[in-house]
Amino acid sequence: MARVLVVTYTQSGQLEEIVTHVLAALRGQVELVVEQLKPIPDYPFPWSGIDFYDAMPESVEMIPSKLAPFQFNTDDHYDLIILGYPIWFLSPPIPITTFLKSKEAAKVMKNTSVLTVIGCRNMWVNAQEDIKRMIAGNGGKLVGNITFRDRHNNLLSVVTIIYWMGTGKKERYLGLFPKPGVSDEDIANAAKFGAPVLEAIKSGDFNGLQEKLIALKAVELDPNVISTENKGKKIFKIWSKFVLKKGKSGDPARITRLNLFKYYLLFVIFIVSPLVSLVFYLTYPLFYRRIKSKIKYYQSVSLK
């Protein structure tokens, strides 16, 4: 029986729910070895106070932390590794970065096919580029990617995600806003992606898997969101270095700079980003070919 290693990290539980549905077709057909990463110390959920923003510098700069010892056997051979992760500040979450930069990941991923499963608000392409590079650095081969996102308007989803992350309640804020996160319908429909994945595992041929997943709408992209995200990632890099000059995570000396970042971020999201979106749509026809090329690349498993 084929063996599949499933490595995930989630705070809210949403990513775990998504991966469980994706794996539905594989259960009983392959041996599933599930590794849920456990940070030391664990990250709080819901987030409290400045703790949320304190995770930004290390996330963006991809600075590893500590994890509980892994339970999987690094000497075992796996026919596929499934890596499930959320997005933190347009970057991989620190526990996933820590795993991918570990000697155990380097050993188990070498010459092994990898499928990524992402659960996020709506911006993930830059984090996936980071993940691609780390997988390649470990000698692994990315063969597929499935993304799940909040489909609501960008500004609405910001309000609802702040409410969810701050209270731990995945419910309609004030009874007026939409339910935060990936929709229940999209999570339930995640099972459809299992069939082509299982077929690839059984045949041992992962060539063309991503094309089959794309046909099932595994990777849907909004060009305006991509444009906004690419600009945001560059700015986050500036802020991360600015905060890190005041110390490591948890250092009280960082709090003033983290508060500055918090208010800057809210200003950009609610005031600047609508104007940037307007400019994008006005100039869209001028850059149509370039935008289509970018979308095609981000849908793929290629690495530039």
C-alpha positions as a Markdown table, in Angstrom:
| # | Residue | x | y | z |
|---|---|---|---|---|
| 1 | Met | 0.0 | 0.0 | 0.0 |
| 2 | Ala | 1.3 | 3.5 | -0.9 |
| 3 | Arg | 2.3 | 5.7 | 2.0 |
| 4 | Val | 1.4 | 9.4 | 2.3 |
| 5 | Leu | 2.9 | 11.8 | 4.9 |
| 6 | Val | 0.5 | 14.6 | 5.8 |
| 7 | Val | 2.1 | 17.6 | 7.6 |
| 8 | Thr | -0.1 | 20.4 | 8.7 |
| 9 | Tyr | -0.3 | 23.4 | 11.0 |
| 10 | Thr | -3.4 | 25.2 | 12.0 |
| 11 | Gln | -4.5 | 27.5 | 14.9 |
| 12 | Ser | -8.2 | 27.9 | 14.2 |
| 13 | Gly | -8.8 | 24.4 | 13.0 |
| 14 | Gln | -10.0 | 25.5 | 9.5 |
| 15 | Leu | -7.0 | 24.2 | 7.7 |
| 16 | Glu | -7.3 | 20.8 | 9.4 |
| 17 | Glu | -11.0 | 20.6 | 8.4 |
| 18 | Ile | -10.0 | 21.4 | 4.7 |
| 19 | Val | -7.3 | 18.8 | 4.6 |
| 20 | Thr | -9.6 | 16.2 | 6.2 |
| 21 | His | -12.0 | 16.6 | 3.3 |
| 22 | Val | -9.2 | 16.5 | 0.7 |
| 23 | Leu | -8.0 | 13.2 | 2.2 |
| 24 | Ala | -11.5 | 11.6 | 2.1 |
| 25 | Ala | -10.8 | 9.8 | -1.2 |
| 26 | Leu | -7.5 | 8.5 | 0.1 |
| 27 | Arg | -8.6 | 6.9 | 3.3 |
| 28 | Gly | -8.5 | 3.1 | 3.1 |
| 29 | Gln | -6.7 | 3.4 | -0.2 |
| 30 | Val | -3.3 | 4.5 | 1.1 |
| 31 | Glu | -1.5 | 4.5 | 4.4 |
| 32 | Leu | -1.8 | 8.0 | 5.8 |
| 33 | Val | 0.8 | 9.2 | 8.3 |
| 34 | Val | -0.4 | 12.5 | 9.8 |
| 35 | Glu | 1.9 | 14.9 | 11.5 |
| 36 | Gln | 0.3 | 18.0 | 13.2 |
| 37 | Leu | 3.1 | 20.4 | 14.0 |
| 38 | Lys | 3.2 | 21.7 | 17.6 |
| 39 | Pro | 5.1 | 24.9 | 18.2 |
| 40 | Ile | 7.0 | 25.4 | 21.5 |
| 41 | Pro | 5.5 | 27.6 | 23.0 |
| 42 | Asp | 2.3 | 27.3 | 21.1 |
| 43 | Tyr | 0.7 | 30.3 | 19.4 |
| 44 | Pro | -2.5 | 31.5 | 21.1 |
| 45 | Phe | -5.9 | 31.3 | 19.5 |
| 46 | Pro | -7.6 | 33.6 | 19.6 |
| 47 | Trp | -4.8 | 36.0 | 19.3 |
| 48 | Ser | -4.5 | 38.4 | 22.2 |
| 49 | Gly | -3.3 | 42.1 | 22.1 |
| 50 | Ile | 0.0 | 42.7 | 20.3 |
| 51 | Asp | 0.8 | 39.0 | 20.0 |
| 52 | Phe | -0.7 | 38.8 | 16.5 |
| 53 | Tyr | 1.5 | 41.6 | 15.1 |
| 54 | Asp | 4.5 | 40.2 | 17.0 |
| 55 | Ala | 4.5 | 37.2 | 14.7 |
| 56 | Met | 5.0 | 39.4 | 11.6 |
| 57 | Pro | 8.8 | 39.9 | 11.5 |
| 58 | Glu | 9.7 | 36.3 | 12.0 |
| 59 | Ser | 7.0 | 35.1 | 9.5 |
| 60 | Val | 8.1 | 37.5 | 6.8 |
| 61 | Glu | 11.8 | 36.9 | 7.3 |
| 62 | Met | 11.1 | 33.1 | 7.6 |
| 63 | Ile | 13.0 | 32.8 | 10.9 |
| 64 | Pro | 12.5 | 29.3 | 12.3 |
| 65 | Ser | 11.4 | 28.7 | 15.9 |
| 66 | Lys | 10.9 | 25.5 | 17.9 |
| 67 | Leu | 8.6 | 22.5 | 17.4 |
| 68 | Ala | 7.8 | 19.5 | 19.5 |
| 69 | Pro | 9.7 | 16.3 | 18.3 |
| 70 | Phe | 8.2 | 14.9 | 15.1 |
| 71 | Gln | 6.2 | 11.6 | 15.3 |
| 72 | Phe | 6.8 | 10.4 | 11.8 |
| 73 | Asn | 9.8 | 8.1 | 10.9 |
| 74 | Thr | 12.2 | 10.0 | 8.7 |
| 75 | Asp | 13.7 | 6.8 | 7.5 |
| 76 | Asp | 10.4 | 5.7 | 5.9 |
| 77 | His | 9.8 | 6.2 | 2.2 |
| 78 | Tyr | 6.7 | 8.2 | 1.3 |
| 79 | Asp | 5.0 | 8.2 | -2.2 |
| 80 | Leu | 3.7 | 11.7 | -1.5 |
| 81 | Ile | 4.0 | 14.4 | 1.1 |
| 82 | Ile | 0.9 | 16.6 | 1.6 |
| 83 | Leu | 1.8 | 20.0 | 3.2 |
| 84 | Gly | -1.2 | 22.0 | 4.6 |
| 85 | Tyr | -0.7 | 25.5 | 5.8 |
| 86 | Pro | -2.4 | 28.9 | 6.4 |
| 87 | Ile | -0.9 | 32.3 | 5.6 |
| 88 | Trp | 0.7 | 34.7 | 8.0 |
| 89 | Phe | 1.4 | 38.2 | 6.8 |
| 90 | Leu | 1.7 | 37.1 | 3.1 |
| 91 | Ser | 4.2 | 34.5 | 4.3 |
| 92 | Pro | 4.4 | 30.9 | 5.4 |
| 93 | Pro | 3.4 | 30.5 | 9.1 |
| 94 | Ile | 6.5 | 30.2 | 11.4 |
| 95 | Pro | 5.8 | 26.5 | 12.3 |
| 96 | Ile | 5.7 | 25.5 | 8.6 |
| 97 | Thr | 8.9 | 27.4 | 8.0 |
| 98 | Thr | 10.5 | 25.7 | 11.0 |
| 99 | Phe | 9.5 | 22.3 | 9.7 |
| 100 | Leu | 10.8 | 23.0 | 6.1 |
| 101 | Lys | 14.1 | 24.2 | 7.4 |
| 102 | Ser | 14.6 | 21.2 | 9.7 |
| 103 | Lys | 17.0 | 18.4 | 8.9 |
| 104 | Glu | 14.1 | 16.0 | 9.2 |
| 105 | Ala | 12.2 | 17.7 | 6.4 |
| 106 | Ala | 15.4 | 17.8 | 4.2 |
| 107 | Lys | 15.8 | 14.0 | 4.7 |
| 108 | Val | 12.2 | 13.0 | 4.1 |
| 109 | Met | 11.5 | 15.3 | 1.2 |
| 110 | Lys | 14.5 | 14.4 | -0.9 |
| 111 | Asn | 13.4 | 13.0 | -4.3 |
| 112 | Thr | 9.8 | 13.0 | -3.1 |
| 113 | Ser | 6.6 | 14.5 | -4.6 |
| 114 | Val | 4.9 | 17.2 | -2.6 |
| 115 | Leu | 1.3 | 18.5 | -2.8 |
| 116 | Thr | 0.5 | 21.8 | -1.0 |
| 117 | Val | -3.0 | 22.7 | 0.4 |
| 118 | Ile | -3.5 | 26.3 | 1.4 |
| 119 | Gly | -6.3 | 27.8 | 3.5 |
| 120 | Cys | -6.2 | 31.6 | 3.6 |
| 121 | Arg | -8.1 | 34.9 | 3.5 |
| 122 | Asn | -7.3 | 35.7 | -0.1 |
| 123 | Met | -3.6 | 36.4 | -0.5 |
| 124 | Trp | -1.2 | 33.4 | -0.8 |
| 125 | Val | 1.0 | 33.6 | -4.0 |
| 126 | Asn | 4.0 | 35.1 | -2.2 |
| 127 | Ala | 3.9 | 32.6 | 0.6 |
| 128 | Gln | 3.6 | 29.8 | -2.0 |
| 129 | Glu | 6.7 | 31.1 | -3.7 |
| 130 | Asp | 8.6 | 30.9 | -0.4 |
| 131 | Ile | 7.3 | 27.4 | 0.1 |
| 132 | Lys | 8.3 | 26.3 | -3.4 |
| 133 | Arg | 11.9 | 27.5 | -2.8 |
| 134 | Met | 12.1 | 25.6 | 0.5 |
| 135 | Ile | 10.7 | 22.4 | -1.0 |
| 136 | Ala | 13.2 | 22.6 | -3.8 |
| 137 | Gly | 16.0 | 23.3 | -1.3 |
| 138 | Asn | 15.1 | 20.1 | 0.4 |
| 139 | Gly | 15.3 | 18.2 | -2.9 |
| 140 | Gly | 11.5 | 17.7 | -3.1 |
| 141 | Lys | 9.3 | 18.1 | -6.2 |
| 142 | Leu | 6.2 | 20.2 | -6.0 |
| 143 | Val | 3.6 | 18.3 | -8.1 |
| 144 | Gly | 0.3 | 20.0 | -7.1 |
| 145 | Asn | -1.3 | 22.9 | -5.2 |
| 146 | Ile | -4.9 | 23.4 | -4.0 |
| 147 | Thr | -6.0 | 26.7 | -2.5 |
| 148 | Phe | -9.0 | 27.7 | -0.5 |
| 149 | Arg | -9.8 | 31.3 | 0.2 |
| 150 | Asp | -12.5 | 33.7 | 1.5 |
| 151 | Arg | -14.4 | 34.7 | -1.6 |
| 152 | His | -15.9 | 37.8 | -0.1 |
| 153 | Asn | -14.9 | 41.4 | -0.9 |
| 154 | Asn | -11.3 | 42.2 | 0.3 |
| 155 | Leu | -12.4 | 44.9 | 2.9 |
| 156 | Leu | -15.2 | 42.8 | 4.2 |
| 157 | Ser | -12.9 | 39.8 | 4.7 |
| 158 | Val | -10.4 | 42.0 | 6.6 |
| 159 | Val | -13.1 | 43.0 | 9.1 |
| 160 | Thr | -14.4 | 39.4 | 9.5 |
| 161 | Ile | -10.9 | 37.9 | 9.9 |
| 162 | Ile | -9.9 | 40.4 | 12.5 |
| 163 | Tyr | -13.1 | 39.5 | 14.4 |
| 164 | Trp | -12.5 | 35.8 | 14.1 |
| 165 | Met | -8.8 | 35.9 | 15.0 |
| 166 | Gly | -9.5 | 38.2 | 18.0 |
| 167 | Thr | -12.5 | 36.3 | 19.4 |
| 168 | Gly | -12.1 | 32.7 | 18.1 |
| 169 | Lys | -15.7 | 32.9 | 16.9 |
| 170 | Lys | -16.2 | 31.9 | 13.3 |
| 171 | Glu | -19.6 | 33.6 | 13.1 |
| 172 | Arg | -21.2 | 36.6 | 11.5 |
| 173 | Tyr | -19.9 | 39.7 | 13.1 |
| 174 | Leu | -22.8 | 41.8 | 14.5 |
| 175 | Gly | -25.1 | 39.5 | 12.5 |
| 176 | Leu | -24.4 | 41.7 | 9.5 |
| 177 | Phe | -21.0 | 40.8 | 8.1 |
| 178 | Pro | -20.5 | 37.5 | 6.2 |
| 179 | Lys | -19.1 | 34.5 | 8.0 |
| 180 | Pro | -15.3 | 34.7 | 8.1 |
| 181 | Gly | -12.9 | 32.4 | 6.4 |
| 182 | Val | -13.3 | 29.7 | 3.8 |
| 183 | Ser | -17.0 | 28.9 | 3.2 |
| 184 | Asp | -18.6 | 25.7 | 4.5 |
| 185 | Glu | -19.6 | 24.9 | 1.0 |
| 186 | Asp | -16.0 | 25.2 | -0.3 |
| 187 | Ile | -14.7 | 23.1 | 2.6 |
| 188 | Ala | -17.3 | 20.4 | 1.9 |
| 189 | Asn | -16.5 | 20.4 | -1.8 |
| 190 | Ala | -12.8 | 19.9 | -1.1 |
| 191 | Ala | -13.3 | 16.1 | -1.3 |
| 192 | Lys | -13.5 | 16.4 | -5.1 |
| 193 | Phe | -9.7 | 17.0 | -5.3 |
| 194 | Gly | -8.9 | 13.7 | -3.7 |
| 195 | Ala | -9.7 | 11.6 | -6.9 |
| 196 | Pro | -7.0 | 12.9 | -9.2 |
| 197 | Val | -4.5 | 12.9 | -6.3 |
| 198 | Leu | -5.3 | 9.2 | -5.5 |
| 199 | Glu | -5.0 | 8.4 | -9.2 |
| 200 | Ala | -1.6 | 9.9 | -9.3 |
| 201 | Ile | -0.5 | 8.1 | -6.2 |
| 202 | Lys | -1.7 | 4.7 | -7.5 |
| 203 | Ser | 0.0 | 5.2 | -10.9 |
| 204 | Gly | 3.1 | 6.7 | -9.5 |
| 205 | Asp | 2.8 | 9.4 | -12.1 |
| 206 | Phe | 2.3 | 12.9 | -10.9 |
| 207 | Asn | 2.9 | 14.6 | -14.3 |
| 208 | Gly | -0.2 | 16.5 | -15.2 |
| 209 | Leu | -1.7 | 16.4 | -11.7 |
| 210 | Gln | -1.8 | 20.2 | -11.4 |
| 211 | Glu | -3.6 | 20.6 | -14.7 |
| 212 | Lys | -6.2 | 18.2 | -13.5 |
| 213 | Leu | -6.6 | 20.1 | -10.2 |
| 214 | Ile | -6.8 | 23.4 | -12.1 |
| 215 | Ala | -9.6 | 21.9 | -14.2 |
| 216 | Leu | -11.5 | 21.3 | -10.9 |
| 217 | Lys | -10.9 | 25.0 | -10.0 |
| 218 | Ala | -8.2 | 24.2 | -7.4 |
| 219 | Val | -6.4 | 27.6 | -8.0 |
| 220 | Glu | -8.6 | 30.6 | -8.7 |
| 221 | Leu | -6.9 | 34.0 | -8.7 |
| 222 | Asp | -8.1 | 37.6 | -8.7 |
| 223 | Pro | -5.5 | 39.7 | -10.6 |
| 224 | Asn | -6.3 | 42.8 | -8.5 |
| 225 | Val | -5.5 | 40.9 | -5.3 |
| 226 | Ile | -2.2 | 39.6 | -6.8 |
| 227 | Ser | -1.2 | 43.1 | -7.7 |
| 228 | Thr | -2.0 | 44.4 | -4.2 |
| 229 | Glu | -0.2 | 41.4 | -2.5 |
| 230 | Asn | 3.0 | 41.9 | -4.5 |
| 231 | Lys | 3.2 | 45.5 | -3.4 |
| 232 | Gly | 2.3 | 44.5 | 0.2 |
| 233 | Lys | 5.0 | 41.9 | 0.4 |
| 234 | Lys | 7.7 | 44.4 | -0.4 |
| 235 | Ile | 6.5 | 46.8 | 2.3 |
| 236 | Phe | 6.2 | 44.0 | 4.8 |
| 237 | Lys | 9.9 | 43.2 | 4.2 |
| 238 | Ile | 10.8 | 46.8 | 5.2 |
| 239 | Trp | 8.7 | 46.7 | 8.3 |
| 240 | Ser | 10.0 | 43.3 | 9.4 |
| 241 | Lys | 13.6 | 44.4 | 9.3 |
| 242 | Phe | 12.6 | 47.7 | 11.1 |
| 243 | Val | 11.0 | 45.7 | 14.0 |
| 244 | Leu | 13.7 | 43.1 | 14.2 |
| 245 | Lys | 16.3 | 45.8 | 15.0 |
| 246 | Lys | 14.6 | 46.1 | 18.4 |
| 247 | Gly | 14.9 | 42.5 | 19.3 |
| 248 | Lys | 13.5 | 39.0 | 19.0 |
| 249 | Ser | 9.9 | 37.9 | 19.3 |
| 250 | Gly | 8.5 | 38.8 | 22.7 |
| 251 | Asp | 10.9 | 41.5 | 23.4 |
| 252 | Pro | 9.1 | 44.5 | 25.0 |
| 253 | Ala | 11.4 | 46.9 | 23.1 |
| 254 | Arg | 9.5 | 45.9 | 19.9 |
| 255 | Ile | 6.1 | 46.9 | 21.0 |
| 256 | Thr | 6.2 | 50.6 | 19.9 |
| 257 | Arg | 7.3 | 49.6 | 16.4 |
| 258 | Leu | 4.7 | 46.8 | 16.3 |
| 259 | Asn | 2.0 | 49.3 | 17.2 |
| 260 | Leu | 3.2 | 51.6 | 14.4 |
| 261 | Phe | 3.0 | 48.7 | 12.0 |
| 262 | Lys | -0.5 | 47.8 | 13.2 |
| 263 | Tyr | -1.9 | 51.3 | 12.5 |
| 264 | Tyr | 0.0 | 51.6 | 9.3 |
| 265 | Leu | -1.5 | 48.3 | 8.1 |
| 266 | Leu | -5.0 | 49.3 | 9.0 |
| 267 | Phe | -4.5 | 52.6 | 7.2 |
| 268 | Val | -3.2 | 50.9 | 4.1 |
| 269 | Ile | -6.0 | 48.3 | 4.0 |
| 270 | Phe | -8.9 | 50.6 | 4.4 |
| 271 | Ile | -7.7 | 53.9 | 2.8 |
| 272 | Val | -4.9 | 53.1 | 0.4 |
| 273 | Ser | -5.9 | 49.7 | -1.0 |
| 274 | Pro | -9.2 | 50.9 | -2.5 |
| 275 | Leu | -7.4 | 53.6 | -4.4 |
| 276 | Val | -4.8 | 51.1 | -5.6 |
| 277 | Ser | -7.5 | 48.8 | -6.8 |
| 278 | Leu | -9.1 | 51.7 | -8.7 |
| 279 | Val | -5.9 | 52.5 | -10.5 |
| 280 | Phe | -5.4 | 48.8 | -11.2 |
| 281 | Tyr | -8.7 | 48.4 | -13.0 |
| 282 | Leu | -8.2 | 51.6 | -14.9 |
| 283 | Thr | -4.9 | 50.4 | -16.3 |
| 284 | Tyr | -5.8 | 46.7 | -16.6 |
| 285 | Pro | -6.2 | 46.7 | -20.4 |
| 286 | Leu | -2.7 | 48.1 | -20.8 |
| 287 | Phe | -1.1 | 45.2 | -18.9 |
| 288 | Tyr | -3.5 | 42.4 | -19.8 |
| 289 | Arg | -0.9 | 40.1 | -21.4 |
| 290 | Arg | 1.5 | 40.5 | -18.5 |
| 291 | Ile | -1.3 | 39.8 | -15.9 |
| 292 | Lys | -2.5 | 36.7 | -17.7 |
| 293 | Ser | 1.1 | 35.4 | -17.8 |
| 294 | Lys | 1.4 | 36.0 | -14.1 |
| 295 | Ile | -1.8 | 34.2 | -13.4 |
| 296 | Lys | -0.7 | 31.2 | -15.4 |
| 297 | Tyr | 2.6 | 31.0 | -13.5 |
| 298 | Tyr | 1.0 | 31.3 | -10.1 |
| 299 | Gln | -1.5 | 28.5 | -11.0 |
| 300 | Ser | 1.4 | 26.2 | -11.9 |
| 301 | Val | 3.9 | 24.3 | -9.8 |
| 302 | Ser | 6.9 | 25.9 | -11.6 |
| 303 | Leu | 9.5 | 27.9 | -9.8 |
| 304 | Lys | 11.3 | 30.8 | -11.4 |
